[in-house]
Amino acid sequence: MISPYFVPRKRVGALRSYKFAKYLKDLDWQVRVIHLESKGQQLSEIEKKALEGVGLFGLKTPFDRTINRSGSDLGVGALQNTDQVNVGDFVQTDAPIQRAIDGMERYFPMDTWYPLLRSHLNYMEQILIQEQPDLLWVTADPWSGLSVVRTLSKRLGIPFIVDFRDPFTLCPIRSTKKSSWVQKVEKRLETKVIQEAAAVVFTARETLNLYQKSYSSQAEKMHVIHNAFDTDLFNYSDDHWTSKEAVVTKESSITHTLSHSLETSPESVPFKLLFLGKFRSSSPIEPLIESFRALKRNYPEFFTSIRLYHIGTLDAQIQQELDGLSFTEHFISLAPIPYDKVPDFMEEFDGLISLLNPARNMVVPSKFWDYLPATPPIISIGTNNEMKEILTTTQRGYQFESNQTEEIAQKVYELGVQRGVFALSSGMKKDHFKRIARFSAEHKTRELSRLFLSVINK
C-alpha cells in the first residue's frame, strides 16, 4: 500500500487505508504500508494491536501542515461535552500564509506533496525490492501518489491498483481552482494512470458512472468499493444494548403519552442535531438556515428547543447572518471529536445531519458512513441517489434536496414529536446490524481482497 495519509492521522483517506490494512491481514494478506510520517503523533494502543504484522515504512517530512488541517474534521483531542465550547485553539492562526499556499497550488500540478514524494522515490523502490510484493495499491488524495506509483510500477514490473476515492480532474469544484495549463497536465496524468492501472476503484456509484462515461474504453476495469464504518468501534456489549433499550423504552412511552399534546411535547427538552463536520462549499449551511426559518415560522415553540452542533467555527459572514436572524444560540460549535469516541458521542443526539453540495452529487460524504451504524435518524440533504437508496434499505433515515426546506423542517418537527420511537425501532442490535452489515469495513475489505486476487491471477 502506498498511502501517504495513514494513521495516526485521522483524515478520511488515512482511516480508509488503515481499515483495509488491518482487515486484509485477517484475510491472510501480507500487508506493507508506505506512508508520510506524522510529526508529534503516535499510534494508539488499539491501532498498534490492529496493525500487528503489518509492515509500516514512514517517509520523513521536514514540515507538515495537514495534521491539524484535516479534511476528516475529526480530531485527536479530548472529547467535549455538548455545550458550547471555545474552539479558538482549533482555528489556524496563519490564514494569510495558508491563503498564499492555496494560491500557489492553483499553479502546481497534482499537489505540493509531489516534490517530497519524488525525493523518496529511490527509498520506496528499495522497500519494494526488499519486500517483493505481488501488487501495489495506491490511494488518493494526495494525487501526487498516482505519479509515484506509475514510476515504481514501470521500474519493477509490479501491477498496481489505484484507489481514486473521489473524482480527480472530473471534480466540478476542484477543477475550477486550478489554472488551465495545470488542468491539462493533470488530465494527461489521470488518463495515463487509468490506462496503465490493473484496476481503478471509486467510493461512490455516481463517481464510477462519471468516469466510465469519460473513459469508456477502460470502463471494465473500474469498480466501486465504498468507504465503511469500522465494526470494532461498534462492538457494544449486551449490557450496553440492554440498558440502552430500557432507557429508550421509557422515553418512547413518555413520548407516546405526550404526542397528543404537541404544543408541549416537543418543546419540553432540547432537541439536539449533530453535523459531524465543518460548514464549507462541499457542505453548505444555507439549506439548514432556510429550514430553521421554516421551523421558526411553522412551529415557533418547538424551534426554541432546537440546537445544532457542528465542528469548528463559522465564517464571519455566516455568523453575521445568524446574528441577524437571531439564530446564534441554535448553532453551537464543537471542538474536533476523537475518532474512537464518535460512536458513543453520536448517541447523545436526536438526529444526524448530512450535507452535500448539489454540484458534488457524485460523492458520498465520509460522515455518512460514520452515521450509518448509530441509532439517531439521519437527515441527508443532497441529491445523491445512492445515499437515498441506502437510507431506505437500511431504514436509517431520510433524504431531501437542498431546496426542500419546508419538508426538512417538517421532518425535524416530526422527529421531535417521535423522539425515542425511531431509536427503539433501529436500536435492536441484531436487526440493526443485519441491515447495515454490507457497509462494514470487514465486508468492504473482502470486496477489495477479491479484486486483488482477480488481478494477481490474470
Salt bridges, closest charged atoms under 4 A:
GLU37 OE2 - LYS60 NZ 3.83
GLU45 OE2 - LYS48 NZ 3.47
GLU47 OE2 - LYS10 NZ 2.99
ASP64 OD2 - ARG9 NH2 2.43
ASP73 OD2 - ARG280 NH2 3.07
ASP73 OD2 - LYS367 NZ 3.38
ASP94 OD2 - ARG65 NH1 3.01
ASP102 OD2 - ARG69 NH2 3.60
GLU125 OE1 - ARG155 NH1 2.68
GLU131 OE1 - ARG32 NE 3.03
ASP163 OD1 - ARG16 NH2 2.85
GLU186 OE1 - ARG174 NH1 2.96
GLU186 OE2 - LYS178 NZ 3.62
GLU190 OE1 - LYS187 NZ 3.58
GLU196 OE1 - ARG150 NE 2.88
GLU196 OE2 - LYS154 NZ 3.82
ASP230 OD2 - LYS22 NZ 2.85
ASP232 OD2 - LYS22 NZ 2.76
ASP238 OD1 - LYS429 NZ 3.44
GLU290 OE1 - ARG293 NE 3.76
GLU329 OE2 - HIS330 NE2 3.71
GLU347 OE1 - LYS244 NZ 2.98
ASP350 OD2 - ARG419 NH1 3.53
GLU386 OE2 - HIS226 NE2 2.49
GLU389 OE2 - ARG205 NH2 3.16
GLU406 OE2 - ARG297 NH2 2.55
GLU414 OE1 - LYS411 NZ 3.02
GLU447 OE2 - HIS443 ND1 3.37
GLU447 OE2 - LYS444 NZ 3.34
